Each structure stands twice: as structure tokens, then as C-alpha cells.
Amino acid sequence: MTDYPSKSYGRNAEIASIFKMFEIGKDVSMPGPRRLGKTFVLERLVDSASAGGWAAVKIEVAGCRDSQAFFRELCDKIGSRRTNGANFLTWILQRLHQATQPRQDQPGPWYQPFLSHDHQTYFERLIKALNDDSTQRWALLIDELPIFLKALHDKGTDGIAAARDFMNLTSRLRADYQRVRWMITGSIGIEPLARAGNYMGVLAKFSPFALEPLSNAQSRDLVQDLAKEGRLMHRQLINDAEAEAIVQAVGWNAAYYLEALANKLTGAPANDAGAGSAVAAAVENLLQPGEQTTFGTWEEHLRKHYQGAERLLAFSILAALALHPGGLNASGLLTAIGQATVTEAQLRQTLDRLDADGFVSLRRDDEDDPHVSFRNLLLRRWWQRYPPHETL
């Protein structure tokens, strides 16, 4: 097991900053593109919490489709967090106004009786119990909240109302039980959902935390440690020149893609002159058709979360950019996509969203004509080789 607190790439500065935000009474929002490492940060928060007197639980809600499922997931994670087993359940059940524990022969988990009653009332009682815990403070780390909210929105008017009610409930719980801290993450834009559901005011009460890609030095340390720790298929050693070549080939230093490319490096370590060729061969191996799971989630993201004309425009933008390794200015991109009905305002709006979702980088040296390119160099190569097609 990697000793992340001792590693340059262990996100230790980020962990310290987030706990500092918790200590001064801030709830945290950490949006960011997929594969950037948000879930890793949440897991590090869980592992590091006890040293500062915290208990942190990570709640994955991407698969939840209603508030009852959210409550179930929360109970699962909180119930497994403590090490004192039945004593904790006695403690929590007393605070949920359950006189005795469920019978041993009763099917289902300990919280099953609460799901069949008013689970929102028990949700609040659970948060109050955590707030009243004198032995430690609690932090709820909610991963992929926007996907849960979108699942509600997709149900139509009633679902949007349910999303708004849920967000308003969490806002009230945060105000009423201020010893419990909340953190939300998401790889799709939550702001469009909040605007549609009229709960932007709830989001405004979270303090944003920007998670950046790893630095080049951290990235080199990571790929070399992957080899040393036996976590790669074909290598036990990656030398300095190869590590630097991997970093340059990926371009966007997300641990997921650094590891994916390092796993394709074969043969004996190359000398300085041969490192570029060795990594180029690894890139070619990574861009084979069988790597759909490595890159296909990006296309899936567009199909799931972009609609109608905006989705068509997004595919057109990426198809044009894939042909230009150095990117294009927005004016040149507007010409390249070849859609006469697309306005500059529509282009800029979609570019802003693609930037937030991690597909492109916008360099705004010239605000009137920003430069646009693929953020992930490997993804550009994949998109060029296997261009998806989208029509209205």
C-alpha cells in the first residue's frame, strides 16, 4: 500500500487546505473534470481524518435515483465507519428514536425500518446525531452529486421539484447542525441544474476549491513509483528520461492517464536518446481499438449530459480541434466547424462548458478571440483516430 503522506503526488497540501476550510466552518464544493483525481482526494480525506479529530465518510451517489436511495447510501457508509460495531449502532439508533435495535432475524440492514417510514425525518435525526457526537467531528464527502441531481431532473417537473427540495433540505441541515461539514464533488456542471431547479442560492453557500492537475515533478515521481512498487504490467523501472517523456506525451497531468500510458511501456529502460521513441511506442499501444474503456467515457459524457443542438456543436468543435495539434483561435474554430447557423455567442457558451468539463483548454490572452485546444493530448489523438459522429 502506497504511503501517500510521504509522496509528492499524495495531494497532501490539498488535504491540509480542505481540513483547514472545515475547521473554520466552511463547506466545500470541488467540481472538476473526470479523471482529474477528485475521488482520490476524497479517499485521502477519509484516511487522514482521524489524525485531526474528524470522521470522514465518502458517499458515492452517482447510482442514486431518489432521496431514499441517498439516505440508504449515507446510512451504509456511516454505519460501517465506526470500529465499535454494535455499540455504535446502539448509540445511533437511540438518537433515531428507536427504542431497541431491530430483531436479529429481521431481514435487511439496520436502517431498513427507517426507509419504510419518513426517511427524511430520520435523515435529519441522523445528521443531528453526528452533530451531537462529542468524540469527533464529522465530514460528509458526497461524490458526484450532480449526477444524482440530474437523475432527479430527468424525471420531469416532479423530479426537478424533488431535486430542489433535497437541496433546500441539505441547506437547512447545514445551517441547523453546524458541527457537521459537507463537501460535494462533480464531473458534470451543477450550475445548469441549479439554475433550472432554482437552487443556485444553496450552491452559493459552498466555498469552491479548485483541484489542479499534478505538477510535472509530481507526475514524474508518480510514474516512477508505479514501476518501483510493482503496479505496472511490464516495468519495474522507469528512468528519468522516460518519466519526462511520459509527462510530455500526456500533457494533462491526471494520474489516471499517466498510469495508463506507463502501463504500456515495454522492454528494458531506454537511454536518454531512446526515451522518446519508447514512449511513442507506448502511446501507439494505448491508442488501439481495445482501449475504448480508457477513452470512451468522454464521448459517453457528451451523449448523456449535452442535449440537441449543443451536443451537435460540441461534437463538431472536438472533431475540428482533433485535426489541429496546436489548437485554434475561436474565430478559426468557428470557420472550421462549418455550421453557418452557429453564432459566436453559442460557440463561446459551448466552449466554456467544454472547458469546465475538461475536454478543452481556453487560453484567454485575447478575450475577443481565445485560443482553444484539447486539454488531454492523448484524448485528441484518440478523437482524431476514432472520430465519433453525431447528427440531430
C-alpha positions as CSV (number, residue, x, y, z in Angstrom):
1,M,0.0,0.0,0.0
2,T,1.4,3.4,-1.0
3,D,2.4,5.7,1.8
4,Y,0.7,8.7,0.3
5,P,1.5,11.2,3.1
6,S,5.2,10.8,2.2
7,K,4.7,11.2,-1.6
8,S,4.8,14.4,-3.6
9,Y,1.8,13.3,-5.5
10,G,-0.3,12.4,-2.4
11,R,-2.3,15.6,-2.6
12,N,-1.1,16.4,0.9
13,A,-1.3,20.2,0.5
14,E,-4.8,19.9,-0.8
15,I,-5.8,17.7,2.1
16,A,-4.5,20.2,4.6
17,S,-6.2,23.1,2.9
18,I,-9.6,21.3,2.9
19,F,-9.4,20.3,6.5
20,K,-8.5,24.0,7.3
21,M,-11.6,25.0,5.5
22,F,-13.6,22.6,7.6
23,E,-12.0,23.9,10.8
24,I,-13.0,27.5,10.1
25,G,-16.6,26.5,9.3
26,K,-16.7,26.2,5.6
27,D,-18.5,23.6,3.5
28,V,-16.6,22.8,0.3
29,S,-17.5,22.4,-3.4
30,M,-14.8,20.7,-5.6
31,P,-16.0,20.5,-9.2
32,G,-13.7,19.3,-11.9
33,P,-13.3,17.2,-15.0
34,R,-13.5,13.4,-14.9
35,R,-10.2,11.5,-14.3
36,L,-8.7,14.6,-12.5
37,G,-8.4,12.8,-9.2
38,K,-11.4,14.1,-7.2
39,T,-12.3,10.7,-5.8
40,F,-8.7,10.1,-4.8
41,V,-8.8,13.3,-2.8
42,L,-11.9,12.2,-1.0
43,E,-10.3,8.9,-0.2
44,R,-7.3,10.6,1.2
45,L,-9.6,12.8,3.3
46,V,-11.2,9.7,4.8
47,D,-7.8,8.1,5.6
48,S,-6.4,11.4,7.1
49,A,-9.4,12.5,9.1
50,S,-8.8,10.8,12.4
51,A,-5.4,12.5,12.9
52,G,-7.3,15.8,13.3
53,G,-10.2,14.5,15.3
54,W,-12.5,14.1,12.3
55,A,-14.5,11.2,11.0
56,A,-15.0,11.5,7.2
57,V,-17.3,9.3,5.1
58,K,-17.3,9.2,1.3
59,I,-20.7,8.8,-0.1
60,E,-21.0,7.8,-3.8
61,V,-24.3,9.0,-5.0
62,A,-24.0,8.6,-8.8
63,G,-26.2,5.5,-8.7
64,C,-28.9,7.0,-6.5
65,R,-32.2,7.9,-8.2
66,D,-34.2,9.4,-5.3
67,S,-33.6,10.8,-1.8
68,Q,-34.5,7.5,-0.2
69,A,-31.5,5.9,-2.0
70,F,-29.3,8.8,-0.9
71,F,-30.4,8.1,2.7
72,R,-29.6,4.4,2.3
73,E,-26.2,5.1,0.9
74,L,-25.4,7.6,3.7
75,C,-26.5,5.0,6.4
76,D,-24.4,2.3,4.7
77,K,-21.2,4.4,4.9
78,I,-21.8,5.9,8.4
79,G,-22.8,2.5,9.8
80,S,-19.5,1.0,8.6
81,R,-17.4,3.9,9.6
82,R,-17.0,3.2,13.3
83,T,-15.0,0.3,14.7
84,N,-17.1,-0.3,17.8
85,G,-19.7,-2.2,15.9
86,A,-22.9,-2.8,17.9
87,N,-22.1,-0.1,20.4
88,F,-22.2,2.5,17.7
89,L,-25.5,1.1,16.3
90,T,-27.0,1.3,19.8
91,W,-25.8,4.9,20.0
92,I,-27.1,5.9,16.6
93,L,-30.4,4.0,17.0
94,Q,-31.2,5.7,20.3
95,R,-30.8,9.1,18.6
96,L,-33.0,8.0,15.8
97,H,-35.7,7.4,18.5
98,Q,-35.6,3.6,18.0
99,A,-36.1,2.1,21.5
100,T,-34.3,-1.1,20.7
101,Q,-32.2,-2.5,17.8
102,P,-34.1,-4.3,15.1
103,R,-34.5,-8.0,15.8
104,Q,-31.6,-10.1,14.7
105,D,-33.8,-12.2,12.4
106,Q,-35.2,-9.1,10.7
107,P,-34.1,-9.1,7.1
108,G,-32.2,-6.1,5.7
109,P,-29.7,-3.7,7.2
110,W,-30.0,-1.9,10.5
111,Y,-31.6,1.2,8.9
112,Q,-34.3,-0.8,7.0
113,P,-37.2,0.2,9.4
114,F,-36.5,3.9,8.7
115,L,-36.8,3.5,4.9
116,S,-40.4,2.3,5.2
117,H,-41.4,5.4,7.3
118,D,-40.5,9.0,6.9
119,H,-36.9,8.6,5.8
120,Q,-36.4,12.4,5.5
121,T,-37.2,12.8,9.2
122,Y,-34.7,10.1,10.1
123,F,-32.2,11.7,7.7
124,E,-32.3,14.8,9.8
125,R,-32.1,12.9,13.1
126,L,-29.0,11.1,11.7
127,I,-27.3,14.4,10.9
128,K,-28.3,15.7,14.4
129,A,-26.7,12.6,15.9
130,L,-23.5,13.2,14.1
131,N,-23.6,16.9,15.1
132,D,-24.0,15.8,18.8
133,D,-21.1,13.3,18.7
134,S,-18.7,14.7,21.3
135,T,-15.9,12.3,20.5
136,Q,-15.2,13.6,17.0
137,R,-16.5,15.9,14.3
138,W,-18.0,14.5,11.1
139,A,-17.4,15.4,7.4
140,L,-19.8,14.1,4.7
141,L,-18.0,13.8,1.4
142,I,-20.6,13.5,-1.4
143,D,-19.1,12.3,-4.6
144,E,-20.8,13.1,-8.0
145,L,-23.7,15.0,-6.5
146,P,-24.6,16.5,-9.9
147,I,-25.2,13.0,-11.4
148,F,-27.7,12.3,-8.6
149,L,-29.4,15.7,-9.2
150,K,-29.6,15.1,-12.9
151,A,-31.2,11.7,-12.4
152,L,-34.0,13.6,-10.5
153,H,-34.2,16.3,-13.1
154,D,-34.6,13.7,-15.9
155,K,-37.9,12.6,-14.3
156,G,-39.5,15.9,-15.4
157,T,-41.3,18.6,-13.4
158,D,-41.8,16.5,-10.3
159,G,-38.2,15.3,-10.4
160,I,-36.9,18.9,-10.6
161,A,-39.1,19.8,-7.6
162,A,-37.6,16.8,-5.7
163,A,-34.1,18.0,-6.5
164,R,-34.9,21.5,-5.2
165,D,-36.5,20.0,-2.1
166,F,-33.4,17.9,-1.5
167,M,-31.0,20.7,-1.9
168,N,-33.1,23.0,0.3
169,L,-33.2,20.3,3.0
170,T,-29.4,19.9,3.0
171,S,-29.1,23.7,3.2
172,R,-31.3,23.7,6.3
173,L,-29.4,20.8,7.9
174,R,-26.1,22.5,7.3
175,A,-27.4,25.7,9.0
176,D,-29.0,23.8,11.9
177,Y,-26.2,21.3,12.6
178,Q,-23.0,23.3,12.0
179,R,-20.6,20.9,13.6
180,V,-21.1,18.6,10.6
181,R,-19.2,19.7,7.5
182,W,-20.2,18.9,3.9
183,M,-18.2,18.6,0.7
184,I,-19.6,18.0,-2.8
185,T,-17.8,17.0,-6.0
186,G,-19.0,16.5,-9.5
187,S,-17.6,16.0,-13.0
188,I,-20.7,17.5,-14.8
189,G,-21.8,21.1,-14.4
190,I,-24.0,21.5,-11.4
191,E,-24.8,25.2,-12.2
192,P,-27.1,24.5,-15.2
193,L,-29.1,22.1,-13.0
194,A,-29.3,24.6,-10.1
195,R,-30.5,27.3,-12.5
196,A,-33.2,25.0,-13.9
197,G,-34.2,23.9,-10.4
198,N,-33.9,27.3,-8.8
199,Y,-31.4,26.3,-6.1
200,M,-28.4,28.4,-7.0
201,G,-28.6,30.1,-3.6
202,V,-27.9,26.7,-2.0
203,L,-24.7,26.3,-4.0
204,A,-23.6,29.8,-3.2
205,K,-23.1,28.7,0.4
206,F,-20.4,26.2,-0.5
207,S,-16.8,27.5,-0.8
208,P,-15.2,26.4,-4.0
209,F,-11.9,24.5,-4.0
210,A,-10.1,24.2,-7.3
211,L,-8.3,20.9,-7.8
212,E,-5.4,21.3,-10.2
213,P,-3.6,18.6,-12.2
214,L,-0.4,17.2,-10.8
215,S,2.7,19.2,-11.5
216,N,5.4,17.8,-13.9
217,A,7.6,16.9,-10.9
218,Q,4.8,15.1,-9.1
219,S,3.8,13.3,-12.3
220,R,7.4,12.0,-12.8
221,D,7.5,10.8,-9.2
222,L,4.2,9.0,-9.7
223,V,5.1,7.1,-12.8
224,Q,8.5,6.1,-11.4
225,D,6.9,4.9,-8.1
226,L,4.3,2.9,-10.1
227,A,7.2,0.9,-11.5
228,K,9.1,0.6,-8.3
229,E,6.0,-0.7,-6.4
230,G,5.2,-3.4,-9.0
231,R,2.0,-1.7,-10.1
232,L,2.8,-1.8,-13.9
233,M,2.5,-4.8,-16.2
234,H,5.8,-4.7,-17.9
235,R,8.2,-2.5,-16.0
236,Q,9.9,-2.4,-12.6
237,L,11.9,0.7,-13.5
238,I,11.1,3.9,-15.4
239,N,14.1,6.2,-15.7
240,D,14.1,10.0,-15.5
241,A,14.1,10.5,-19.3
242,E,11.2,8.1,-19.8
243,A,9.3,9.7,-17.0
244,E,9.7,13.1,-18.5
245,A,8.7,11.8,-22.0
246,I,5.5,10.2,-20.4
247,V,4.6,13.6,-18.8
248,Q,5.1,15.4,-22.1
249,A,3.1,12.9,-24.1
250,V,0.1,13.1,-21.7
251,G,0.2,16.8,-21.4
252,W,-2.7,17.0,-18.9
253,N,-1.3,15.5,-15.7
254,A,-4.1,13.4,-14.4
255,A,-2.9,10.3,-12.6
256,Y,-5.3,8.1,-14.5
257,Y,-3.7,8.8,-17.9
258,L,-0.2,8.9,-16.5
259,E,-0.7,5.4,-15.2
260,A,-2.5,4.2,-18.4
261,L,0.5,5.3,-20.5
262,A,3.1,4.0,-18.1
263,N,1.4,0.6,-18.3
264,K,2.0,0.4,-22.0
265,L,5.8,0.9,-21.7
266,T,7.6,-2.3,-22.5
267,G,11.2,-3.6,-22.9
268,A,14.2,-2.5,-21.0
269,P,14.6,1.1,-19.8
270,A,15.7,3.3,-22.7
271,N,18.6,5.6,-22.7
272,D,18.1,9.4,-22.9
273,A,18.2,9.3,-26.7
274,G,15.7,6.4,-26.9
275,A,13.2,7.5,-24.3
276,G,11.1,9.5,-26.7
277,S,10.8,6.5,-29.1
278,A,9.9,4.1,-26.3
279,V,7.1,6.4,-25.0
280,A,5.9,7.0,-28.6
281,A,5.5,3.2,-29.0
282,A,3.6,3.1,-25.6
283,V,1.3,5.8,-26.9
284,E,0.6,3.8,-30.0
285,N,-0.2,0.8,-27.9
286,L,-2.6,2.9,-25.8
287,L,-4.4,4.1,-28.9
288,Q,-5.5,0.7,-30.1
289,P,-9.3,0.0,-30.5
290,G,-9.3,-2.2,-27.4
291,E,-8.8,0.8,-25.2
292,Q,-12.3,2.0,-25.6
293,T,-12.8,1.9,-21.8
294,T,-9.9,4.3,-21.4
295,F,-11.2,7.0,-23.6
296,G,-14.9,6.2,-24.4
297,T,-16.3,7.7,-21.2
298,W,-15.6,11.2,-22.7
299,E,-17.9,10.5,-25.7
300,E,-20.4,8.9,-23.3
301,H,-20.3,12.1,-21.2
302,L,-21.4,14.2,-24.2
303,R,-24.2,11.9,-25.1
304,K,-25.6,11.8,-21.6
305,H,-25.2,15.4,-20.5
306,Y,-25.4,17.5,-23.6
307,Q,-28.7,17.9,-25.5
308,G,-29.9,18.8,-29.0
309,A,-28.0,21.5,-30.9
310,E,-25.5,22.0,-28.1
311,R,-24.4,18.3,-28.3
312,L,-24.1,18.5,-32.1
313,L,-22.0,21.7,-31.7
314,A,-19.8,20.1,-29.0
315,F,-19.0,17.1,-31.3
316,S,-18.3,19.4,-34.2
317,I,-15.9,21.5,-32.1
318,L,-14.0,18.5,-30.9
319,A,-13.8,17.0,-34.4
320,A,-12.3,20.2,-35.7
321,L,-9.8,20.6,-32.8
322,A,-8.7,16.9,-33.2
323,L,-7.2,17.8,-36.5
324,H,-5.1,20.7,-35.1
325,P,-2.5,19.6,-32.5
326,G,-1.8,23.2,-31.6
327,G,-5.4,24.2,-31.4
328,L,-7.2,27.1,-33.0
329,N,-8.4,30.6,-32.1
330,A,-12.2,30.8,-31.6
331,S,-12.6,32.7,-34.9
332,G,-10.8,30.0,-36.8
333,L,-12.7,27.3,-35.0
334,L,-16.0,28.9,-36.0
335,T,-14.9,28.6,-39.6
336,A,-13.6,25.1,-39.2
337,I,-16.8,23.6,-37.8
338,G,-18.6,24.8,-40.9
339,Q,-22.0,25.4,-39.4
340,A,-23.4,28.6,-40.8
341,T,-26.2,28.9,-38.2
342,V,-23.9,28.8,-35.2
343,T,-23.3,32.2,-33.7
344,E,-20.2,33.4,-31.9
345,A,-22.1,33.6,-28.7
346,Q,-23.3,29.9,-29.0
347,L,-19.7,28.8,-29.7
348,R,-18.3,30.7,-26.7
349,Q,-21.1,29.3,-24.4
350,T,-20.3,25.7,-25.5
351,L,-16.6,26.2,-25.3
352,D,-17.0,27.4,-21.7
353,R,-18.9,24.3,-20.8
354,L,-16.4,22.0,-22.6
355,D,-13.6,23.8,-20.7
356,A,-15.4,23.2,-17.4
357,D,-15.9,19.6,-18.2
358,G,-12.2,19.0,-19.1
359,F,-12.4,18.5,-22.8
360,V,-10.6,21.7,-23.9
361,S,-8.4,24.4,-22.5
362,L,-9.3,28.0,-23.2
363,R,-6.3,30.4,-23.2
364,R,-7.8,33.9,-22.8
365,D,-4.8,36.0,-23.7
366,D,-7.1,37.6,-26.2
367,E,-10.5,37.8,-24.7
368,D,-12.1,38.6,-28.0
369,D,-10.5,35.6,-29.7
370,P,-9.4,33.0,-27.2
371,H,-7.2,30.1,-28.2
372,V,-8.8,26.6,-27.8
373,S,-7.1,23.2,-27.8
374,F,-7.7,19.7,-26.4
375,R,-6.7,19.6,-22.8
376,N,-5.7,15.9,-22.9
377,L,-3.2,15.3,-25.7
378,L,-3.9,11.6,-25.7
379,L,-7.7,12.2,-26.0
380,R,-7.0,14.4,-29.0
381,R,-5.1,11.6,-30.7
382,W,-7.9,9.1,-29.8
383,W,-10.6,11.5,-31.1
384,Q,-8.6,12.0,-34.3
385,R,-8.2,8.3,-34.9
386,Y,-11.7,7.2,-33.9
387,P,-13.9,10.3,-34.5
388,P,-17.4,9.8,-33.1
389,H,-20.3,11.1,-35.2
390,E,-23.3,13.0,-34.0
391,T,-26.3,14.3,-36.0
392,L,-29.5,16.0,-34.9
